[in-house]
Amino acid sequence: MNKAPTMFERDWDGDRGAVAQAVTNPEEKNVEFAKNHLVTAWLPPAELDAVTQHKDHAGRFIGLTVDHEARTLTLIRGDRRELTIPLATFKESGDGAIPDFSRAQIIDYGCAVAFGDYEAAADAILDEHKLESR
């Protein structure tokens, strides 16, 4: 049975160098708004290289796509596996921060994601979705 390629394999052929080359605007926080209501963010090249070589790369994120129409978030892990989860996963935080998915980014060398002022740790996301994070 042939497995369909993941978003990462389709777009980047599994080559972290190609991903690093695709990230061209660190000043703009690596966020681009596509015509089809997608928000895509990648780690800056220096962080991307560090994460993909880290022993815990499977527990970190290197890229993400927010699909506003489908109301989903796809996270690309350092080992290039994908995790797609509903945006509804992210509830208002204890300090009242509400996720702003139009301002999605990966922070702290892939250890967390931020949606405006709202932040969520990679470990917490992976644990909540019962995925092996290490």
N, CA, C and O atoms as a printed pandas DataFrame, in Angstrom:
     atom_number atom_name residue_name chain_id  residue_number  x_coord  y_coord  z_coord
0              1         N          MET        A               1    0.843   -1.167    0.000
1              2        CA          MET        A               1    0.000    0.000    0.000
2              3         C          MET        A               1    0.897    1.241    0.000
3              4         O          MET        A               1    1.778    1.375    0.850
4              5         N          ASN        A               2    0.671    2.138   -0.948
5              6        CA          ASN        A               2    1.445    3.370   -1.037
6              7         C          ASN        A               2    0.893    4.400   -0.078
7              8         O          ASN        A               2   -0.310    4.658   -0.046
8              9         N          LYS        A               3    1.779    4.982    0.699
9             10        CA          LYS        A               3    1.398    6.017    1.651
10            11         C          LYS        A               3    1.498    7.373    0.963
11            12         O          LYS        A               3    2.481    7.662    0.281
12            13         N          ALA        A               4    0.476    8.199    1.146
13            14        CA          ALA        A               4    0.510    9.548    0.574
14            15         C          ALA        A               4    1.609   10.347    1.260
15            16         O          ALA        A               4    1.818   10.193    2.463
16            17         N          PRO        A               5    2.314   11.193    0.522
17            18        CA          PRO        A               5    3.375   11.986    1.148
18            19         C          PRO        A               5    2.799   12.987    2.133
19            20         O          PRO        A               5    1.699   13.504    1.937
20            21         N          THR        A               6    3.543   13.255    3.185
21            22        CA          THR        A               6    3.122   14.260    4.158
22            23         C          THR        A               6    3.320   15.638    3.557
23            24         O          THR        A               6    3.941   15.778    2.503
24            25         N          MET        A               7    2.795   16.658    4.226
25            26        CA          MET        A               7    2.977   18.025    3.756
26            27         C          MET        A               7    4.460   18.342    3.646
27            28         O          MET        A               7    4.898   18.980    2.688
28            29         N          PHE        A               8    5.229   17.896    4.628
29            30        CA          PHE        A               8    6.663   18.179    4.626
30            31         C          PHE        A               8    7.336   17.504    3.428
31            32         O          PHE        A               8    8.127   18.138    2.729
32            33         N          GLU        A               9    7.033   16.235    3.184
33            34        CA          GLU        A               9    7.645   15.515    2.063
34            35         C          GLU        A               9    7.214   16.119    0.727
35            36         O          GLU        A               9    8.018   16.234   -0.198
36            37         N          ARG        A              10    5.935   16.504    0.632
37            38        CA          ARG        A              10    5.419   17.067   -0.604
38            39         C          ARG        A              10    6.097   18.391   -0.929
39            40         O          ARG        A              10    6.506   18.631   -2.065
40            41         N          ASP        A              11    6.210   19.245    0.083
41            42        CA          ASP        A              11    6.715   20.584   -0.159
42            43         C          ASP        A              11    8.232   20.686   -0.102
43            44         O          ASP        A              11    8.823   21.522   -0.786
44            45         N          TRP        A              12    8.866   19.843    0.707
45            46        CA          TRP        A              12   10.283   20.045    0.960
46            47         C          TRP        A              12   11.137   18.813    0.696
47            48         O          TRP        A              12   12.349   18.865    0.906
48            49         N          ASP        A              13   10.555   17.713    0.247
49            50        CA          ASP        A              13   11.293   16.492   -0.066
50            51         C          ASP        A              13   12.148   16.011    1.100
51            52         O          ASP        A              13   13.175   15.367    0.886
52            53         N          GLY        A              14   11.739   16.313    2.329
53            54        CA          GLY        A              14   12.445   15.840    3.503
54            55         C          GLY        A              14   13.837   16.414    3.669
55            56         O          GLY        A              14   14.642   15.851    4.410
56            57         N          ASP        A              15   14.146   17.508    3.009
57            58        CA          ASP        A              15   15.486   18.093    3.034
58            59         C          ASP        A              15   15.483   19.330    3.907
59            60         O          ASP        A              15   14.897   20.345    3.529
60            61         N          ARG        A              16   16.138   19.271    5.097
61            62        CA          ARG        A              16   16.095   20.421    5.995
62            63         C          ARG        A              16   16.784   21.628    5.383
63            64         O          ARG        A              16   16.452   22.762    5.728
64            65         N          GLY        A              17   17.735   21.411    4.483
65            66        CA          GLY        A              17   18.379   22.527    3.804
66            67         C          GLY        A              17   17.378   23.309    2.965
67            68         O          GLY        A              17   17.428   24.537    2.910
68            69         N          ALA        A              18   16.470   22.594    2.315
69            70        CA          ALA        A              18   15.441   23.255    1.512
70            71         C          ALA        A              18   14.512   24.056    2.411
71            72         O          ALA        A              18   14.078   25.148    2.044
72            73         N          VAL        A              19   14.203   23.514    3.595
73            74        CA          VAL        A              19   13.354   24.253    4.528
74            75         C          VAL        A              19   14.068   25.529    4.960
75            76         O          VAL        A              19   13.461   26.599    4.997
76            77         N          ALA        A              20   15.347   25.419    5.284
77            78        CA          ALA        A              20   16.109   26.593    5.715
78            79         C          ALA        A              20   16.144   27.647    4.617
79            80         O          ALA        A              20   16.046   28.839    4.905
80            81         N          GLN        A              21   16.280   27.228    3.368
81            82        CA          GLN        A              21   16.298   28.179    2.264
82            83         C          GLN        A              21   14.941   28.824    2.068
83            84         O          GLN        A              21   14.854   29.963    1.610
84            85         N          ALA        A              22   13.870   28.101    2.415
85            86        CA          ALA        A              22   12.522   28.627    2.229
86            87         C          ALA        A              22   12.181   29.710    3.247
87            88         O          ALA        A              22   11.299   30.535    3.010
88            89         N          VAL        A              23   12.871   29.707    4.364
89            90        CA          VAL        A              23   12.623   30.704    5.401
90            91         C          VAL        A              23   13.472   31.923    5.074
91            92         O          VAL        A              23   14.681   31.923    5.307
92            93         N          THR        A              24   12.850   32.946    4.542
93            94        CA          THR        A              24   13.624   34.062    4.015
94            95         C          THR        A              24   13.481   35.362    4.787
95            96         O          THR        A              24   14.254   36.291    4.553
96            97         N          ASN        A              25   12.529   35.460    5.691
97            98        CA          ASN        A              25   12.260   36.748    6.327
98            99         C          ASN        A              25   12.191   36.666    7.847
99           100         O          ASN        A              25   11.105   36.820    8.406
100          101         N          PRO        A              26   13.312   36.427    8.543
101          102        CA          PRO        A              26   13.230   36.336    9.995
102          103         C          PRO        A              26   12.693   37.610   10.637
103          104         O          PRO        A              26   12.063   37.543   11.692
104          105         N          GLU        A              27   12.926   38.765   10.027
105          106        CA          GLU        A              27   12.423   40.016   10.585
106          107         C          GLU        A              27   10.904   40.032   10.614
107          108         O          GLU        A              27   10.307   40.706   11.453
108          109         N          GLU        A              28   10.282   39.306    9.719
109          110        CA          GLU        A              28    8.826   39.259    9.640
110          111         C          GLU        A              28    8.278   38.081   10.426
111          112         O          GLU        A              28    7.120   37.702   10.252
112          113         N          LYS        A              29    9.111   37.493   11.299
113          114        CA          LYS        A              29    8.743   36.376   12.162
114          115         C          LYS        A              29    8.337   35.143   11.361
115          116         O          LYS        A              29    7.582   34.306   11.856
116          117         N          ASN        A              30    8.825   35.025   10.136
117          118        CA          ASN        A              30    8.620   33.840    9.313
118          119         C          ASN        A              30    7.149   33.493    9.113
119          120         O          ASN        A              30    6.797   32.317    9.010
120          121         N          VAL        A              31    6.302   34.491    9.059
121          122        CA          VAL        A              31    4.879   34.241    8.846
122          123         C          VAL        A              31    4.499   34.790    7.482
123          124         O          VAL        A              31    4.817   35.933    7.151
124          125         N          GLU        A              32    3.823   33.976    6.700
125          126        CA          GLU        A              32    3.314   34.461    5.419
126          127         C          GLU        A              32    1.830   34.129    5.339
127          128         O          GLU        A              32    1.388   33.074    5.793
128          129         N          PHE        A              33    1.077   35.044    4.758
129          130        CA          PHE        A              33   -0.353   34.844    4.632
130          131         C          PHE        A              33   -0.650   34.435    3.189
131          132         O          PHE        A              33   -0.371   35.181    2.250
132          133         N          ALA        A              34   -1.213   33.259    3.030
133          134        CA          ALA        A              34   -1.507   32.742    1.697
134          135         C          ALA        A              34   -2.930   33.110    1.303
135          136         O          ALA        A              34   -3.755   33.459    2.147
136          137         N          LYS        A              35   -3.200   33.026    0.016
137          138        CA          LYS        A              35   -4.505   33.410   -0.523
138          139         C          LYS        A              35   -5.639   32.561    0.028
139          140         O          LYS        A              35   -6.767   33.038    0.146
140          141         N          ASN        A              36   -5.355   31.314    0.363
141          142        CA          ASN        A              36   -6.415   30.400    0.791
142          143         C          ASN        A              36   -6.581   30.357    2.313
143          144         O          ASN        A              36   -6.937   29.314    2.861
144          145         N          HIS        A              37   -6.331   31.458    2.992
145          146        CA          HIS        A              37   -6.564   31.594    4.429
146          147         C          HIS        A              37   -5.674   30.694    5.267
147          148         O          HIS        A              37   -6.077   30.231    6.334
148          149         N          LEU        A              38   -4.478   30.448    4.792
149          150        CA          LEU        A              38   -3.517   29.669    5.553
150          151         C          LEU        A              38   -2.479   30.607    6.151
151          152         O          LEU        A              38   -2.106   31.606    5.537
152          153         N          VAL        A              39   -2.022   30.284    7.334
153          154        CA          VAL        A              39   -0.895   30.970    7.944
154          155         C          VAL        A              39    0.179   29.910    8.111
155          156         O          VAL        A              39   -0.061   28.866    8.717
156          157         N          THR        A              40    1.360   30.174    7.577
157          158        CA          THR        A              40    2.457   29.224    7.675
158          159         C          THR        A              40    3.624   29.900    8.371
159          160         O          THR        A              40    3.949   31.050    8.076
160          161         N          ALA        A              41    4.256   29.187    9.295
161          162        CA          ALA        A              41    5.412   29.729    9.999
162          163         C          ALA        A              41    6.479   28.652   10.119
163          164         O          ALA        A              41    6.174   27.476   10.313
164          165         N          TRP        A              42    7.726   29.068   10.003
165          166        CA          TRP        A              42    8.879   28.166   10.150
166          167         C          TRP        A              42    9.829   28.759   11.180
167          168         O          TRP        A              42    9.835   29.967   11.421
168          169         N          LEU        A              43   10.621   27.901   11.775
169          170        CA          LEU        A              43   11.697   28.396   12.636
170          171         C          LEU        A              43   12.693   29.174   11.791
171          172         O          LEU        A              43   12.838   28.889   10.602
172          173         N          PRO        A              44   13.382   30.149   12.373
173          174        CA          PRO        A              44   14.472   30.810   11.655
174          175         C          PRO        A              44   15.547   29.768   11.312
175          176         O          PRO        A              44   15.680   28.774   12.025
176          177         N          PRO        A              45   16.317   29.977   10.232
177          178        CA          PRO        A              45   17.299   28.973    9.778
178          179         C          PRO        A              45   18.260   28.488   10.859
179          180         O          PRO        A              45   18.516   27.286   10.938
180          181         N          ALA        A              46   18.799   29.368   11.688
181          182        CA          ALA        A              46   19.755   28.943   12.722
182          183         C          ALA        A              46   19.079   28.016   13.733
183          184         O          ALA        A              46   19.660   27.011   14.143
184          185         N          GLU        A              47   17.851   28.356   14.134
185          186        CA          GLU        A              47   17.118   27.507   15.078
186          187         C          GLU        A              47   16.707   26.199   14.421
187          188         O          GLU        A              47   16.758   25.143   15.052
188          189         N          LEU        A              48   16.300   26.261   13.163
189          190        CA          LEU        A              48   15.903   25.063   12.431
190          191         C          LEU        A              48   17.042   24.055   12.392
191          192         O          LEU        A              48   16.833   22.870   12.650
192          193         N          ASP        A              49   18.233   24.515   12.073
193          194        CA          ASP        A              49   19.383   23.632   12.003
194          195         C          ASP        A              49   19.682   23.022   13.369
195          196         O          ASP        A              49   19.964   21.828   13.470
196          197         N          ALA        A              50   19.620   23.842   14.420
197          198        CA          ALA        A              50   19.880   23.349   15.775
198          199         C          ALA        A              50   18.853   22.298   16.195
199          200         O          ALA        A              50   19.217   21.278   16.781
200          201         N          VAL        A              51   17.583   22.536   15.903
201          202        CA          VAL        A              51   16.521   21.612   16.305
202          203         C          VAL        A              51   16.634   20.285   15.571
203          204         O          VAL        A              51   16.516   19.228   16.191
204          205         N          THR        A              52   16.859   20.318   14.273
205          206        CA          THR        A              52   16.903   19.062   13.519
206          207         C          THR        A              52   18.099   18.199   13.905
207          208         O          THR        A              52   18.103   16.996   13.643
208          209         N          GLN        A              53   19.110   18.798   14.523
209          210        CA          GLN        A              53   20.271   18.029   14.974
210          211         C          GLN        A              53   20.191   17.677   16.462
211          212         O          GLN        A              53   21.032   16.928   16.961
212          213         N          HIS        A              54   19.202   18.200   17.169
213          214        CA          HIS        A              54   19.066   17.969   18.610
214          215         C          HIS        A              54   18.559   16.557   18.869
215          216         O          HIS        A              54   17.772   16.028   18.084
216          217         N          LYS        A              55   19.002   15.942   19.966
217          218        CA          LYS        A              55   18.572   14.575   20.282
218          219         C          LYS        A              55   17.069   14.485   20.531
219          220         O          LYS        A              55   16.479   13.421   20.339
220          221         N          ASP        A              56   16.440   15.577   20.953
221          222        CA          ASP        A              56   15.003   15.594   21.222
222          223         C          ASP        A              56   14.224   16.256   20.082
223          224         O          ASP        A              56   13.199   16.893   20.326
224          225         N          HIS        A              57   14.694   16.115   18.854
225          226        CA          HIS        A              57   14.038   16.802   17.737
226          227         C          HIS        A              57   12.588   16.373   17.535
227          228         O          HIS        A              57   11.790   17.163   17.031
228          229         N          ALA        A              58   12.225   15.156   17.911
229          230        CA          ALA        A              58   10.839   14.698   17.744
230          231         C          ALA        A              58    9.884   15.431   18.677
231          232         O          ALA        A              58    8.684   15.488   18.408
232          233         N          GLY        A              59   10.395   15.988   19.762
233          234        CA          GLY        A              59    9.565   16.696   20.721
234          235         C          GLY        A              59    9.502   18.192   20.488
235          236         O          GLY        A              59    8.999   18.936   21.330
236          237         N          ARG        A              60   10.014   18.635   19.346
237          238        CA          ARG        A              60   10.010   20.063   19.008
238          239         C          ARG        A              60    9.331   20.267   17.655
239          240         O          ARG        A              60    9.196   19.338   16.860
240          241         N          PHE        A              61    8.911   21.498   17.420
241          242        CA          PHE        A              61    8.250   21.832   16.160
242          243         C          PHE        A              61    9.168   22.692   15.305
243          244         O          PHE        A              61    9.878   23.559   15.814
244          245         N          ILE        A              62    9.146   22.441   13.990
245          246        CA          ILE        A              62    9.948   23.248   13.072
246          247         C          ILE        A              62    9.090   24.072   12.126
247          248         O          ILE        A              62    9.572   25.033   11.527
248          249         N          GLY        A              63    7.834   23.709   11.989
249          250        CA          GLY        A              63    6.941   24.437   11.100
250          251         C          GLY        A              63    5.495   24.228   11.510
251          252         O          GLY        A              63    5.164   23.290   12.235
252          253         N          LEU        A              64    4.644   25.117   11.033
253          254        CA          LEU        A              64    3.218   24.962   11.309
254          255         C          LEU        A              64    2.406   25.604   10.199
255          256         O          LEU        A              64    2.876   26.492    9.487
256          257         N          THR        A              65    1.179   25.133   10.072
257          258        CA          THR        A              65    0.214   25.744    9.165
258          259         C          THR        A              65   -1.123   25.833    9.882
259          260         O          THR        A              65   -1.635   24.834   10.388
260          261         N          VAL        A              66   -1.676   27.021    9.921
261          262        CA          VAL        A              66   -3.016   27.234   10.456
262          263         C          VAL        A              66   -3.951   27.320    9.257
263          264         O          VAL        A              66   -3.762   28.156    8.373
264          265         N          ASP        A              67   -4.956   26.457    9.232
265          266        CA          ASP        A              67   -5.970   26.486    8.170
266          267         C          ASP        A              67   -7.253   27.019    8.798
267          268         O          ASP        A              67   -7.981   26.291    9.473
268          269         N          HIS        A              68   -7.516   28.302    8.562
269          270        CA          HIS        A              68   -8.681   28.943    9.176
270          271         C          HIS        A              68   -9.986   28.345    8.664
271          272         O          HIS        A              68  -10.951   28.225    9.418
272          273         N          GLU        A              69  -10.021   27.977    7.414
273          274        CA          GLU        A              69  -11.242   27.421    6.844
274          275         C          GLU        A              69  -11.574   26.066    7.459
275          276         O          GLU        A              69  -12.726   25.810    7.807
276          277         N          ALA        A              70  -10.574   25.198    7.595
277          278        CA          ALA        A              70  -10.784   23.866    8.174
278          279         C          ALA        A              70  -10.744   23.902    9.699
279          280         O          ALA        A              70  -11.092   22.919   10.354
280          281         N          ARG        A              71  -10.313   25.050   10.274
281          282        CA          ARG        A              71  -10.180   25.218   11.722
282          283         C          ARG        A              71   -9.212   24.195   12.320
283          284         O          ARG        A              71   -9.486   23.590   13.357
284          285         N          THR        A              72   -8.055   24.015   11.630
285          286        CA          THR        A              72   -7.047   23.071   12.103
286          287         C          THR        A              72   -5.666   23.715   12.144
287          288         O          THR        A              72   -5.399   24.717   11.482
288          289         N          LEU        A              73   -4.808   23.107   12.940
289          290        CA          LEU        A              73   -3.404   23.475   13.032
290          291         C          LEU        A              73   -2.600   22.219   12.707
291          292         O          LEU        A              73   -2.791   21.174   13.330
292          293         N          THR        A              74   -1.706   22.324   11.733
293          294        CA          THR        A              74   -0.792   21.222   11.434
294          295         C          THR        A              74    0.589   21.648   11.895
295          296         O          THR        A              74    1.114   22.677   11.470
296          297         N          LEU        A              75    1.167   20.840   12.770
297          298        CA          LEU        A              75    2.498   21.089   13.301
298          299         C          LEU        A              75    3.463   20.097   12.681
299          300         O          LEU        A              75    3.163   18.907   12.594
300          301         N          ILE        A              76    4.612   20.577   12.254
301          302        CA          ILE        A              76    5.649   19.699   11.712
302          303         C          ILE        A              76    6.714   19.573   12.792
303          304         O          ILE        A              76    7.308   20.555   13.237
304          305         N          ARG        A              77    6.930   18.334   13.191
305          306        CA          ARG        A              77    7.881   18.056   14.263
306          307         C          ARG        A              77    9.298   17.989   13.703
307          308         O          ARG        A              77    9.491   17.875   12.493
308          309         N          GLY        A              78   10.278   18.060   14.583
309          310        CA          GLY        A              78   11.673   18.029   14.166
310          311         C          GLY        A              78   12.071   16.758   13.452
311          312         O          GLY        A              78   13.045   16.751   12.701
312          313         N          ASP        A              79   11.330   15.673   13.675
313          314        CA          ASP        A              79   11.597   14.423   12.955
314          315         C          ASP        A              79   10.768   14.323   11.678
315          316         O          ASP        A              79   10.713   13.268   11.045
316          317         N          ARG        A              80   10.121   15.431   11.303
317          318        CA          ARG        A              80    9.336   15.601   10.082
318          319         C          ARG        A              80    7.971   14.909   10.102
319          320         O          ARG        A              80    7.299   14.851    9.072
320          321         N          ARG        A              81    7.560   14.392   11.240
321          322        CA          ARG        A              81    6.202   13.863   11.340
322          323         C          ARG        A              81    5.246   15.027   11.549
323          324         O          ARG        A              81    5.623   16.063   12.096
324          325         N          GLU        A              82    4.009   14.847   11.109
325          326        CA          GLU        A              82    2.997   15.889   11.227
326          327         C          GLU        A              82    1.955   15.533   12.264
327          328         O          GLU        A              82    1.643   14.364   12.488
328          329         N          LEU        A              83    1.433   16.552   12.880
329          330        CA          LEU        A              83    0.335   16.417   13.830
330          331         C          LEU        A              83   -0.691   17.475   13.453
331          332         O          LEU        A              83   -0.381   18.666   13.461
332          333         N          THR        A              84   -1.906   17.056   13.124
333          334        CA          THR        A              84   -2.981   17.991   12.800
334          335         C          THR        A              84   -4.013   17.916   13.907
335          336         O          THR        A              84   -4.517   16.842   14.237
336          337         N          ILE        A              85   -4.321   19.076   14.478
337          338        CA          ILE        A              85   -5.251   19.151   15.604
338          339         C          ILE        A              85   -6.228   20.303   15.379
339          340         O          ILE        A              85   -5.929   21.234   14.631
340          341         N          PRO        A              86   -7.391   20.244   16.025
341          342        CA          PRO        A              86   -8.359   21.332   15.884
342          343         C          PRO        A              86   -7.886   22.598   16.596
343          344         O          PRO        A              86   -7.248   22.523   17.646
344          345         N          LEU        A              87   -8.200   23.753   16.025
345          346        CA          LEU        A              87   -7.875   25.017   16.677
346          347         C          LEU        A              87   -8.579   25.135   18.029
347          348         O          LEU        A              87   -8.095   25.823   18.928
348          349         N          ALA        A              88   -9.714   24.469   18.166
349          350        CA          ALA        A              88  -10.471   24.511   19.418
350          351         C          ALA        A              88   -9.686   23.911   20.587
351          352         O          ALA        A              88  -10.076   24.082   21.741
352          353         N          THR        A              89   -8.597   23.219   20.304
353          354        CA          THR        A              89   -7.727   22.671   21.349
354          355         C          THR        A              89   -7.205   23.785   22.251
355          356         O          THR        A              89   -6.987   23.574   23.444
356          357         N          PHE        A              90   -7.009   24.957   21.684
357          358        CA          PHE        A              90   -6.380   26.069   22.396
358          359         C          PHE        A              90   -7.450   26.984   22.996
359          360         O          PHE        A              90   -8.059   27.798   22.301
360          361         N          LYS        A              91   -7.656   26.828   24.292
361          362        CA          LYS        A              91   -8.662   27.598   25.025
362          363         C          LYS        A              91   -8.014   28.836   25.647
363          364         O          LYS        A              91   -6.789   28.948   25.694
364          365         N          GLU        A              92   -8.829   29.743   26.112
365          366        CA          GLU        A              92   -8.326   30.929   26.812
366          367         C          GLU        A              92   -7.427   30.482   27.963
367          368         O          GLU        A              92   -7.759   29.551   28.697
368          369         N          SER        A              93   -6.289   31.155   28.113
369          370        CA          SER        A              93   -5.348   30.777   29.179
370          371         C          SER        A              93   -5.791   31.331   30.525
371          372         O          SER        A              93   -6.720   32.136   30.604
372          373         N          GLY        A              94   -5.120   30.894   31.576
373          374        CA          GLY        A              94   -5.448   31.344   32.924
374          375         C          GLY        A              94   -5.287   32.838   33.123
375          376         O          GLY        A              94   -5.954   33.436   33.967
376          377         N          ASP        A              95   -4.395   33.445   32.340
377          378        CA          ASP        A              95   -4.204   34.901   32.461
378          379         C          ASP        A              95   -5.077   35.682   31.480
379          380         O          ASP        A              95   -4.920   36.894   31.328
380          381         N          GLY        A              96   -5.996   34.982   30.819
381          382        CA          GLY        A              96   -6.944   35.649   29.929
382          383         C          GLY        A              96   -6.494   35.801   28.486
383          384         O          GLY        A              96   -7.209   36.396   27.680
384          385         N          ALA        A              97   -5.312   35.269   28.141
385          386        CA          ALA        A              97   -4.851   35.362   26.743
386          387         C          ALA        A              97   -5.696   34.457   25.857
387          388         O          ALA        A              97   -5.978   33.306   26.188
388          389         N          ILE        A              98   -6.087   35.017   24.727
389          390        CA          ILE        A              98   -6.880   34.269   23.743
390          391         C          ILE        A              98   -6.016   34.074   22.505
391          392         O          ILE        A              98   -5.379   35.022   22.047
392          393         N          PRO        A              99   -5.981   32.853   21.949
393          394        CA          PRO        A              99   -5.126   32.631   20.778
394          395         C          PRO        A              99   -5.546   33.468   19.573
395          396         O          PRO        A              99   -6.722   33.511   19.211
396          397         N          ASP        A             100   -4.572   34.128   18.959
397          398        CA          ASP        A             100   -4.769   34.881   17.721
398          399         C          ASP        A             100   -4.031   34.103   16.636
399          400         O          ASP        A             100   -2.839   34.317   16.414
400          401         N          PHE        A             101   -4.736   33.207   15.965
401          402        CA          PHE        A             101   -4.112   32.292   15.014
402          403         C          PHE        A             101   -3.532   32.993   13.788
403          404         O          PHE        A             101   -2.743   32.398   13.055
404          405         N          SER        A             102   -3.912   34.245   13.557
405          406        CA          SER        A             102   -3.321   34.987   12.437
406          407         C          SER        A             102   -1.890   35.419   12.760
407          408         O          SER        A             102   -1.159   35.863   11.874
408          409         N          ARG        A             103   -1.489   35.291   14.027
409          410        CA          ARG        A             103   -0.140   35.669   14.461
410          411         C          ARG        A             103    0.637   34.440   14.947
411          412         O          ARG        A             103    1.374   34.515   15.930
412          413         N          ALA        A             104    0.469   33.330   14.264
413          414        CA          ALA        A             104    1.101   32.067   14.659
414          415         C          ALA        A             104    2.603   32.101   14.401
415          416         O          ALA        A             104    3.065   32.600   13.375
416          417         N          GLN        A             105    3.349   31.561   15.357
417          418        CA          GLN        A             105    4.790   31.412   15.187
418          419         C          GLN        A             105    5.301   30.301   16.090
419          420         O          GLN        A             105    4.643   29.912   17.055
420          421         N          ILE        A             106    6.465   29.806   15.767
421          422        CA          ILE        A             106    7.140   28.812   16.588
422          423         C          ILE        A             106    8.243   29.552   17.332
423          424         O          ILE        A             106    8.983   30.339   16.742
424          425         N          ILE        A             107    8.346   29.292   18.632
425          426        CA          ILE        A             107    9.300   30.025   19.455
426          427         C          ILE        A             107   10.158   29.073   20.287
427          428         O          ILE        A             107    9.884   27.876   20.367
428          429         N          ASP        A             108   11.181   29.618   20.891
429          430        CA          ASP        A             108   12.032   28.879   21.833
430          431         C          ASP        A             108   12.604   27.598   21.230
431          432         O          ASP        A             108   12.508   26.520   21.816
432          433         N          TYR        A             109   13.202   27.740   20.044
433          434        CA          TYR        A             109   13.827   26.597   19.370
434          435         C          TYR        A             109   12.857   25.428   19.219
435          436         O          TYR        A             109   13.245   24.271   19.380
436          437         N          GLY        A             110   11.604   25.728   18.913
437          438        CA          GLY        A             110   10.612   24.695   18.651
438          439         C          GLY        A             110    9.976   24.098   19.882
439          440         O          GLY        A             110    9.194   23.154   19.776
440          441         N          CYS        A             111   10.297   24.634   21.063
441          442        CA          CYS        A             111    9.732   24.100   22.311
442          443         C          CYS        A             111    8.340   24.637   22.608
443          444         O          CYS        A             111    7.678   24.166   23.533
444          445         N          ALA        A             112    7.885   25.628   21.826
445          446        CA          ALA        A             112    6.570   26.221   22.064
446          447         C          ALA        A             112    6.059   26.862   20.781
447          448         O          ALA        A             112    6.819   27.144   19.854
448          449         N          VAL        A             113    4.749   27.084   20.757
449          450        CA          VAL        A             113    4.122   27.850   19.687
450          451         C          VAL        A             113    3.443   29.053   20.327
451          452         O          VAL        A             113    3.027   29.000   21.485
452          453         N          ALA        A             114    3.334   30.130   19.569
453          454        CA          ALA        A             114    2.664   31.329   20.059
454          455         C          ALA        A             114    1.628   31.759   19.025
455          456         O          ALA        A             114    1.856   31.696   17.817
456          457         N          PHE        A             115    0.502   32.190   19.536
457          458        CA          PHE        A             115   -0.575   32.744   18.711
458          459         C          PHE        A             115   -0.866   34.121   19.293
459          460         O          PHE        A             115   -1.783   34.280   20.099
460          461         N          GLY        A             116   -0.084   35.111   18.885
461          462        CA          GLY        A             116   -0.164   36.427   19.515
462          463         C          GLY        A             116    0.417   36.334   20.913
463          464         O          GLY        A             116    1.542   35.864   21.085
464          465         N          ASP        A             117   -0.334   36.774   21.914
465          466        CA          ASP        A             117    0.122   36.731   23.307
466          467         C          ASP        A             117   -0.058   35.359   23.950
467          468         O          ASP        A             117    0.413   35.132   25.064
468          469         N          TYR        A             118   -0.715   34.469   23.277
469          470        CA          TYR        A             118   -1.007   33.125   23.794
470          471         C          TYR        A             118    0.153   32.195   23.435
471          472         O          TYR        A             118    0.614   32.194   22.293
472          473         N          GLU        A             119    0.626   31.405   24.400
473          474        CA          GLU        A             119    1.707   30.446   24.148
474          475         C          GLU        A             119    1.310   29.068   24.651
475          476         O          GLU        A             119    0.588   28.932   25.638
476          477         N          ALA        A             120    1.799   28.042   23.947
477          478        CA          ALA        A             120    1.566   26.654   24.353
478          479         C          ALA        A             120    2.855   25.869   24.150
479          480         O          ALA        A             120    3.493   25.964   23.102
480          481         N          ALA        A             121    3.228   25.097   25.159
481          482        CA          ALA        A             121    4.457   24.300   25.105
482          483         C          ALA        A             121    4.278   23.084   24.209
483          484         O          ALA        A             121    3.216   22.463   24.197
484          485         N          ALA        A             122    5.318   22.749   23.461
485          486        CA          ALA        A             122    5.285   21.576   22.589
486          487         C          ALA        A             122    4.978   20.315   23.383
487          488         O          ALA        A             122    4.165   19.497   22.955
488          489         N          ASP        A             123    5.621   20.150   24.540
489          490        CA          ASP        A             123    5.376   18.965   25.374
490          491         C          ASP        A             123    3.906   18.838   25.742
491          492         O          ASP        A             123    3.340   17.747   25.685
492          493         N          ALA        A             124    3.282   19.961   26.124
493          494        CA          ALA        A             124    1.873   19.922   26.514
494          495         C          ALA        A             124    0.984   19.536   25.328
495          496         O          ALA        A             124    0.041   18.760   25.482
496          497         N          ILE        A             125    1.285   20.075   24.158
497          498        CA          ILE        A             125    0.498   19.747   22.960
498          499         C          ILE        A             125    0.643   18.268   22.634
499          500         O          ILE        A             125   -0.351   17.584   22.390
500          501         N          LEU        A             126    1.872   17.771   22.629
501          502        CA          LEU        A             126    2.106   16.366   22.304
502          503         C          LEU        A             126    1.502   15.445   23.360
503          504         O          LEU        A             126    0.926   14.411   23.023
504          505         N          ASP        A             127    1.627   15.810   24.630
505          506        CA          ASP        A             127    1.046   14.992   25.706
506          507         C          ASP        A             127   -0.476   14.944   25.589
507          508         O          ASP        A             127   -1.083   13.886   25.751
508          509         N          GLU        A             128   -1.082   16.085   25.310
509          510        CA          GLU        A             128   -2.543   16.132   25.199
510          511         C          GLU        A             128   -3.054   15.255   24.067
511          512         O          GLU        A             128   -4.155   14.708   24.135
512          513         N          HIS        A             129   -2.256   15.130   23.045
513          514        CA          HIS        A             129   -2.671   14.323   21.893
514          515         C          HIS        A             129   -2.035   12.947   21.911
515          516         O          HIS        A             129   -2.015   12.239   20.905
516          517         N          LYS        A             130   -1.516   12.583   23.070
517          518        CA          LYS        A             130   -1.002   11.237   23.355
518          519         C          LYS        A             130   -0.030   10.735   22.316
519          520         O          LYS        A             130   -0.089    9.580   21.893
520          521         N          LEU        A             131    0.872   11.620   21.907
521          522        CA          LEU        A             131    1.912   11.225   20.969
522          523         C          LEU        A             131    3.220   11.088   21.720
523          524         O          LEU        A             131    3.472   11.800   22.692
524          525         N          GLU        A             132    4.031   10.184   21.269
525          526        CA          GLU        A             132    5.354   10.020   21.862
526          527         C          GLU        A             132    6.158   11.265   21.552
527          528         O          GLU        A             132    6.445   11.540   20.387
528          529         N          SER        A             133    6.528   12.027   22.577
529          530        CA          SER        A             133    7.218   13.288   22.338
530          531         C          SER        A             133    8.724   13.149   22.377
531          532         O          SER        A             133    9.436   14.122   22.127
532          533         N          ARG        A             134    9.211   12.010   22.671
533          534        CA          ARG        A             134   10.668   11.815   22.703
534          535         C          ARG        A             134   11.042   10.607   21.892
535          536         O          ARG        A             134   12.222   10.272   21.792
